[in-house]
Amino acid sequence: MGGGELRGPTMPSPVLRKELTGLLMTPVFGADFKTFEELKWIVNTNVVGGLEWSREGSTRRFRFLLNYYRGFNQYGQFFAQKIETVGFGLYLAF
């Protein structure tokens, strides 16, 4: 169906500010919604939100995100099983 990402205002990071000079922090939020005819068009919802750290002009980023998923299992033979999960992740982008 669709989804998107919202990025808040970037600000100097209050965390590790002395150790990593020039580190910037940005709040991020994303959502993804999928549906399939085989599963009777029930919407699968995936929502993530957290913080992203980077330096100005750099393409390298580090994210700490909380994740919530509700819908059908996305993996293997259990695709028709409904699940609900909450978790977190550390993401590196280069």
C-alpha positions, 0 to 999 in steps of 0.5 A: 500500500505505502509508507513514509518517513518523517524527519524532525529538526536536526540539532547538536547531540547532547549525548557524547558531545565532548567525545565526538565533536560535531555530532548531530541528532535527528528524530526520525519516524517511519511507517509502512502498510502492506496488504495482500489479496491472499490474506484477505486484504488485512493491513500489516502495520510496521511503525518505527521511531527513534533517533539518528546521529550523523555529522554535517555533510556525511553520508554515514549515519547511526540510528537507534529505533524502536519497532512495532509490527502487527500483521501476518508473519513475513517469514517462510511457511508461517505467512498466514499466522498473525503476530504482534512484535515490539523491539529495537534495532541499531542501524548503520548506514554508509 
